[in-house]
Structure formats: structure tokens, C-alpha cells
Amino acid sequence: MSEPILEIPEDQLPQNIRVLWLKSLSAVELQNFSYAVSLCQAILKDVPGFVDARKLARRCAVKTTSGGKKKGNAVSQIFSSSISTARLQSQLKKDVRAGLMALEKELEKDPNSGTLNDLLFDTAVQQNLMETAIFALETVRKGAPENTKLLHKLASYYLARDIPQEAADVYKDIIKQDPTDIHAVKGEKDATARASMKKGGWEKGGGLEDTRKDSSGDKEQEESDRAGMTRDQKKAKLAKLMEQYHADQNNLGVVKEIAVIYEDFGYWPDAHVFYSWAYQLSHKDNTLKNKAEKMKNRDAEEQIKKLEEQLSSDPDNEELKAEVLAYKQERSTESVTEAKARVDQNPTDPQLRFDLGLALYNSGDYNGAIPHLQQAKRNPHIRTRVLLTLGRSFDSKGMHDIANHQLEEALEDLHAMDGTKKEVLYEMGLIYTKMKDMDKALQSFKQIYEVDYGYRDVAKRVEDAYSS
């Protein structure tokens, strides 16, 4: 009987294998990707449970195969693939270790192959190699996301291993590929709810039981219904609502209450899911749809903030820079699309016009933003924010005098030196600086300096002007 395969971390590698691993890492640094793959395969021959070697081999194989896409005649590929797969399956049954090595050789040629990675997944599951199994289908998710059949398989595996948040993320990727996939839509909703319960400790046998001890019957209901509930009271109420939700997932009132509590807690992804489901249940109540999109935007803002914080601590990380840029561009495009859809539904709403103008401004489309912002000015409640964004739009087009005219108009409505007035004055100071009108720039900065010495860099700007 062959020795079982165990997954091991780098620090448990035998010394001779560690030497090969360091060589493979050096080969990658020198961009000698083929050599790195051969070294990884040598490692996996002796230590098939070292997942990092598989990951590195796959990354390098993608580099050597033009992005992991196999070339050649499609019919001959399918024919040869079926023969290869049958041969590999037979080999894996006879000798798992030898079969895994043969599979690695095939994956070197076609790293994103759904068939090959599926075979690796099935073998890893049989051998109880969880990381390897996940890696196999995550490779497909990254390199061939259109293969939604395998993405469903990955999501199911995450759920079986009680990793619901990852399952929810996989379902989201499936929906991107096929928005009509109702199984993925429901899967995302259920997985997110399950992840929320796990995160909050509200699953049976965990925090939910503890929460019950802190409350009882009608008294709890009365307290939870009162305005100004404490966080513990909200947790208790959410635990009850979750029980009701699992009994009937189509109860609109329950779904809306869950969404509101998640919003109060600042759990933006969870709030987004439940507001979205409430929107579906309500026969398309646009108020709920707008709420859902707001939660999605809050979550995106938080994700961008986290990425930027990571980047600030590792400013030379080019991969992270590219990730931040790509994420911002993706969100910017989504925000514009969503805002346009809302305006199309209600073109006379100034708030929706402002949302669209702001989204276009943030995307860099200043010409597109301006007409929507001009229409939004008629709402007195958002007029100042509209004028500030208009000023920035004209400034970005190099039309500094028109930009400052918008800001001067905004100042007419501002009396107390609050955060908004400081922001408008600061923006004016920057624009006057661009116009080389240093006297007016200084006057703008001085108004802030006199009441808030620590606001941004106004102290330095004002004091430098006096010392020059």
C-alpha cells in the first residue's frame, strides 16, 4: 500500500527539496520560466503535497504558453484531450503519485485546462488534499472563468468545507459570466447569509445560543422594536430574523429588516445582498434597488481603501498597483452604468442627476458630467455639493475661471465654517494657485487657517507665503 500524500508548508520541506525550491524561485526572478517549471516538477515528484510548487509551476506555465491558452485545431484538441484524460485517469487509479506527475506534465502545456484541472481536483478530493483541490478549480476560475460548470463545482466544495464567503465570491463570478444563472443568484444569496451568520457568531451551537440567554420572549421583541437599540439588542434581533428567514426566504418584511440591521452594523456586502433580494421580492421597488446599489458602493469604497492602505505600506509593489487601478476602473464603469440606469427610470430627479454627474466625473468624463450636474443644481439640499463637483469638472478641463465662479456661487450659501466650506475654500485656493493669482489663493487659504490650523496643508501654504 502506497504512503498517503500529505500537504505540507514550506518550512517542513526536507533540506534537499528546499534547495530545489529556492532555485525555482531564483529562476522565476531571472524569468527562466521553463526551468522553474522543471524544478517544481522535480519537487512535486518527491513531495506531491507541497501546493506552493504547483502554484508556481502553473504561474510559469501561463507565461510560457501565451497566457495559458492552448493553440491548434479545436477538433484535434478535443480528440487528443479525451485520449490524454482517459490515459491519466487510468494511471491515477494504478499509482496516484505517478499519475499526478503525468498530470503536471499535461498542465505544463495547458495550465488553464478545465478538463485537466477538474481531474486534479477530483484526485485531490479523493486524497483529502483540500488546498490542492481548491487550487485546481481556482486556476480555472482565474484563467477560464467562462467555465461556469466548474465554478459551480468550486462553490459547492467551499460550502461543503464550510467556507461560505469564498463560495459567495465564486457565485458572483458566475453571475458576471451569466446573469441569468438563477442557481448562482440564489447560491450567492444563501452563501452570503451563511457567511454573515458565521461571522457574527449566529449559527446554531455558537453565538446564537449565547444571544438567546441574554433575552427572553416578549421582552426581547419589545426592546428590539424600540428606536435606538443597542448593538447587543440588534444582534439578538438579527438572530431571530435569521431563523425566520431560513424558514421562509420570501418574507419581504424579514428580508428588509435583516438588510437594515446589516447596514447599521456596516456589513456592506451582506446589506447589499439582502436589499437586492428585497428588491426582487417587492416587485421592483426602486427605493430598495437604490439602497442595494448604495451598499455595493460603500463596500467598493472600503475595498479600495484597504487596497490603498496595503499599497502605501508597499509602494513598489507593481502587481498591487495594477490591482488597485483595475479595481478602481471596474468600479468606475459599474457606477456610471448603474447611475445611468437610474436616471433613465426617473430623468427628472436632481439627486439621480447628481449621482450620475459625480460618477462621470470620477470616471474622468468631465464633458459628460457637466450637463447632469447643471440639471442637479435646482435641488437646494445638494446644491453646494453639486457646485463643488461642477467646479472640479471645469478645473479638470483647464477652465479655471469658470471653475472658481461655481465655487464662489457655492460660498454664497455657506455661512458657518464647517467642513464643506473649508473644502470649497481649499479648492478655490488650489485653482487660484494654478491661475498664478497668489493673492486670491492666499486669501482662500487664510480663511481656513484662521479657524483650523491643522486642515490639510493650509498652515504650510500660508506660512510659506509670509516667509517668502
Buried (B, 14 or more C-beta within 10 A) or exposed (E): EEEEBEBBEEEEBEEEBBEBBEBBBEBBEEEBBEBBBBBBBBBBBEBBBBBBBBBBBBBBBBBBBEEBEBEEEEEEBEEEBEEBBEEBBEBBEEEBBEBBBBBBEBBBBBBBBBBBBBBBBBBBBEBEBBBBBBBBBBBBBEBBBEBBEBBBBBBEBBBEEEBBBBBBBBBBBBBEEBEEBEEBBEBBBBBBBBBBBBBBBBBEEEBBEEBEEEBEEEEBEEBBEEEEBEEEBBBBBBBBBBEBBEEEBEBBEBBBBBBBBBBEBEBBBBBBBBBBBBBBBBEEBEEBBBBBBBBBBBBBEEBBEEBEEEBEEEEEEEEBBEBBEEBBEEBBEBBBEBBBEBBEEEEEBBBBBBBBBBBBBBBEBBEBBBEBBBBBBEBEEBBBBBBBBBBBBBBEEEBBEBBBBBBEBBBEEBEEBEEBBBBBBBBBBBBBBBBEBEEBBBBBBBBBBEEBEEBBEBBEBBEEBEEE
